[in-house]
Amino acid sequence: MVKLQISARGLTDMDLFTKSDPYLSIRRNLNSLTQVRRTETVNNDLNPDWGILYMSVNELCGGDMDMKLQLDVYDDDEGVDDQLIGAAQASLRELEAACRSRDMLRLVRKNKNRGDLYVRVCEIDPPSFQERVSSSSPIPVPYMTEQETKVNAAFSAPYAPNQAATPPYPVTVPDSGSYLPYPPLASSNLPYPPSPAAGGWATPPRYPPNGPWI
């Protein structure tokens, strides 16, 4: 959960006979600009202190602390097209830093300064269980090379000791480029692993008989 409060100072007056009636709009850009929150309108004031806004991190920036957010200050004209006073861009991480350092964010329109924004409160709480469950962010999957993918598939598949010499899950021998079936020779009728004799073996037997070591 994000708790955010922003103030403005020295806004450009957009009205002829009175002062502007400013409000702040916060938008994010995932596929298109979408308004996340809008503050209340503060009438006849060029130095407004807007109320606290509450939203989840996922709602505000999709969980991306470095996503640039659009901060637009408008003059509320009550039903007529609201006039843009000025705009700034900042990520949630930058808003948090600006709150700690008390630095201002410059509002700009047509390359002219139109006032400043100050982040009074920016508190970020750990996401709740519901926020984590409802998050649309995909779970990252570790990258595996082609070699690792083949080996992973081989060892995750079921197998039988004396199955066919060409199993459906060949394992690539490292640095050889060839495939090693499992077990090494399927023609043997011995159980795998072999059962020891009554007195036990002094040394491990070869499997299959006279065949290669496993």
Secondary structure by P-SEA (a helix, b strand, c coil): cbbbbbbbccccccccccccbbbbbbbbbccccccccccccccccccccccbbbbccccccccccccbbbbbbbcccccccccccccccccaaaaaaaaaacbbbbbbccccccbbbbbcbbbbccccaaaaaacccccbbbbbcaaaaaaaaaaaccccccccccccbbbbcccccccccccccccccccccccccccccccccccccccccc
